[in-house]
Amino acid sequence: MLKHVAVRLRRFHHGQVAFELNGARVVNSALDKRDPALKNLTEGLLNRNLEYTIDGCELYWFQIDDDKPVSYYEPMNEVEVVFESDWFEAKKDSFRHMSGMRYFDASAGLADEFAIKNQNRTIAYELKSAA
């Protein structure tokens, strides 16, 4: 099952290693740089007080493929947001015809679907094989 995951990392390449260690295949990364709807969703999260950096860890988006449900990733401290890619594509289809501020508002408004975790928490992950 394809999933979009916003994860906190000290270094971008830690994501590839960590997902592989958990049995997931990284299909795509840095999606927010190429997908306007995801970029706007991220802006919506930031507008709802999501911090870009916590405990020296920045926010990175990955699309992964594995057999685990979204609920497996949700409680992970490093994971800010996770959702099924099919859900996101269906949402994008619903406002694809819009432009300008209507498109931004619709895509940024998806942020309301997610709870914002404590932004004062310590991430403190260890990934020894990814020095």
N, C-alpha and C positions, 0 to 999 in steps of 0.2 A: 504494500500500500504506500503510495506517495504521500509525503507530508512536507509541509513548510515548517521550519523550526527557526525561531530567533533565539540564539544562544549567546551567552556571555563567555568570552575567551580573552586570554591575555595576548595570544597570537592567533591569527587566522588559521594557520595550518593545524592547530590543535583540534579544530573541528573535524577535519578529515580523519585524523588518528582516532579521536574519541568515538566517532560514529562507527568506524570500522571495528574498534574493540567491542562495541555493543552489537555487532552483527548487522549494521546498516550500511548500505551503499550510498555514497554521496552522488546524487544525480546532477546537481547544479549548486553553485554557490554565488555569493554576492548578487543575489537576485534583485535586491532593492536598488541596485545600480542600473538595471535594465528594464525592470517592470514598473511602469508609472503607478499602477494601482497599489503595488506593494510599497513603493516609496511613500505614497500618500497614506497608506495604512500606518506605516512607521511614524509619519508626521502626526497622525491622529493619536498614536500611543504616546508620543513625546508631549503632545498638547495635554494629555491626561496625566502628566507628571512622571512618565517613564523617563529615567535618566539614561543618557547615552553611554555613560561610563559608571560602573560600580566596582569598587574594590580593585581598580586597575584593569578591569575587564570591559572591553567594548562589546557592542551588540553586532552580531553577524547573522546573516540569513543563509540557511542551507535548505535545499530540497533533498530529502533522503527517501530511500526505498527500503522497507523491511516489512516483516509480518507483525510487528508490535502495534498495539492500538495507541492512539493519541494519549490515552490515560496513562500509559507507561512513562511518557516524557513529561507530562504536566507537573508532577511533584518534584522533578529534578531542580535543584537549586540554580544550576547554570541556565536552565531553560526559562525564558521569559514568556514566549508565546509558541504554541504549536497547534496546527490544524491540518486537516486533510486537504491535499492539493485540489481534489475534485470539488470540495466545498468552495474553495477560493475561486476556481474557474467558473463555477455556476454563479457566484456573486458578481464576478467581473462581467459575465454575459448580461446580467440584469442592468448594468449601467454603461455598457460599452458604447451605446449610441449617444451618450452625453458628452459634452465638451466643457472646457473651462472650469469655472467654479462649481458647476453642478457635478462634473466628474470628480473633482477633488473632494467635494463634500460627501459624495456617495462612497468613494473609496476610503477616505479618511474616517468616515463614520463607522466603518467596519471595526474600528478600534473599540467601539462600545461593546462589542461582543466578548471582550476579554477582560478578566480581572487583572489589575496591576499588582504585581507582587511587591512586598516590602522593598523599597529602593534604598534602604539603609543596611541591608543585610551584607554579610561577608560572603563572597563567592568561594574563595579558598579551595580551589580544586587542585589536584595533583595529576600530572600526566608525565611521568618520568620518561617514557619512551619518546616524548616529543620535545625534548629540551630546547 
